[in-house]
Amino acid sequence: MSNGRFHISTVRGTSRQGWRLISMHGQPLGCGISTFTSAHACARNLQRLRCLAQGPRATGEHDLVGVQSIDLDSGRWVWRVEQLGVTVAVSCSDLDGRRENEAALGVFFDGIRHADSGIDDAWIVLPAPRRVRDLRDVRLLPS
C-alpha cells in the first residue's frame, strides 16, 4: 500500500475540507467523517489519525477499532473505524460479503499507516447514513 495516497479536497456544496484514502490503483478505500475549515487543519487531523494507527499503546490497548455492519435493506456489508467510540472513518462502498468487507477494512488500516499525504482538487461525497445492525465484530489494528 506504499503507493496509496490521502486526498484532501473540498466537500461538495461547502467550503469545508475532507479527506479520503485512495489505493495505488485509484480506488477509494475509505473517507473521514469530519470536515475542516482548511486543508491544513484536515492534514493535521490525518497526521493524528496516522499516529493512532501505528499500533497499541504501552498498555496493549488500541486507539482505533474497526466495526463491521450489515445494511438491513440491501444485505451488503460496510465498515467504520472508531476512536474511543466515535466514528472517524467509513468505507467508501458497500460489499457483498463479510470476508470481503473484513479484507477491505484491513487494507484501509494498512493504508492509514503507509499512504502518502497529498492534496487533490477532486470532490468528496460523504456517504449517506445507513440503517445498519451493528454486529460488533471488532477488529483491532494488527500489531
N, C-alpha and C positions, 0 to 999 in steps of 0.2 A: 504494500500500500504506500510505499515511499513516494510514488508519483501522484498520489491523491492530492487534492487541494481544497482549502477552505475558500469559499467565495463570500465576500461581504458586499451587499448591494442594497439598493433602495427597495423597500417593501411597497408593492403596487398600491397606488392610491394615497400614499402618505409621503412624508419627508423623512421618515424613520429608516434606520438601517437594521438589517437582519443578516443571518449567516446560514449557509448550508455547506455540507461536506460532499464533494464530488469525487468519484472514483477516477483512477487514471484513464478509464475508458469513457469518461464524460457522463456517467450515470449518477444521479443524485442518490446519496446514501442516507442522509438524514438532515434535519434542519433544526435550528434553535427555536424555542418558543418565544423568548423575549425579543423586543425590538429596542433600539437605542437611538439617541439623538444624533450620533455621529458615527462614522466608520471607525474612528479612533476608540470610542467607548465600546463598540462592538468587538474590536480586535482585543481590547483589554479583557473583556469577558471570555473570549475564546482562549486567551492565554491562561486564564484562571482554570477554565474547564480542562485544558490540556494538562495542567499540573495535577488536578484531581485525578485524571485518568492514568497517571503514571503507576498507580498501584496502591496497595493498602498502606495505611498509616502504621506507625510503630506498634499500635495496639492490635494490628491484624484486621482492623475494620476497613471496609471500602467506603469511599466517599460517594461513588456513583453506583447505581444499581439499575440493571435493565429489567423491565417488566414486559411480559408478552400478554396480549389480549386478543380476543376474537370479536369481530364485528358481528353482532347478533342478527343484523339484517342480511348481510351477504355471506357470512360464514368464512370470511377472509381474515387473515391474521395481520396484526400491526404490533409495533413495539414502541416503547418510550424509555427514556433514561431519566432517572430521578436522582436528585441530590437532597438528602435528608427529607424525603417525602414530597419534594416539589419537582414537577416535571421541568426539565431543562432542554430536552431534545426529543424529537419524534421521527418516526420513519416517514420517508417521502412517498411511499407507496404501500399498498397492502399486498399480501402474498397469499398463495393458495394453501400452504401447509405450515404446520407448526415447526417442523425441522428447517424448512427454507427460511422461515422468519427468524429462528434462533441463529442460523448461519449469518443472515443479514445483520443481526444485532452484533454478532462477533466481529464482522467486517467493519462495522461502524466504530466499535470500541478500538479496534486496531488502527483505524484511520484517524481517530482523535489523537492518538499518540504519535503518529508518523507523518501525517499530511503536512504539506507546505501551507503557509498562510498566503493570502492574496486578496486583492480587491478586484471585483468584477462588476461590470455595468449591467448584468442581466437582472431580470426581475425575480423576486422571491414571492411565491404564493404560499402562504401558510395554510396547512390543511384545516379543513372544517372539523369541528368536534364530531366525534363518532359516538354512537350508542354502543358501548362495549361492556363486556363482562370481564373483569379482571380475574385472571387465573392465578395471579400472584406467584407465577413461576419465576422466581427470582434468579437472575443470572448475574453473579458478581463479576467484576472485572477480572480477567485472568491475571494471575500473578507472574 
